[in-house]
Amino acid sequence: MYVGHEQGVRAVIPYNGRVYTASGDKTIREWDMKVRYVFIHTQVIRGNLCAHHLQMGDCLRTFQGHTGGVNVLKIVNGVMYSGSDDGTIRAWCLKV
């Protein structure tokens, strides 16, 4: 589970080992796609032994600048384009 947006997620796009999410909270977040199993506790449920918890990647960065909710994402050649309720399209360089 990816947790961090303050409002609903409106768009999701995987790219180059990362996941980008757009939200009504006016932000875009970049997430690490690595999945890890974290030992939490051991419990027997209906005869099955459960001893792990699935944990998704961490938020790597947050893109801010829109003044309205972000509705759509598109990535082309390392540039992410976002469309928002504020009536603008923004371009974000994903190369670090």
Beta strands, then each sheet from edge to edge (+ up, - down):
strand 1: 9-15
strand 2: 18-23
strand 3: 27-32
strand 4: 36-38
strand 5: 43-45
strand 6: 48-50
strand 7: 53-55
strand 8: 59-64
strand 9: 70-76
strand 10: 79-84
strand 11: 89-93
sheet 1: 1+ 2- 3+ 8-
sheet 2: 4+ 7-
sheet 3: 5+ 6-
sheet 4: 9+ 10- 11+
end
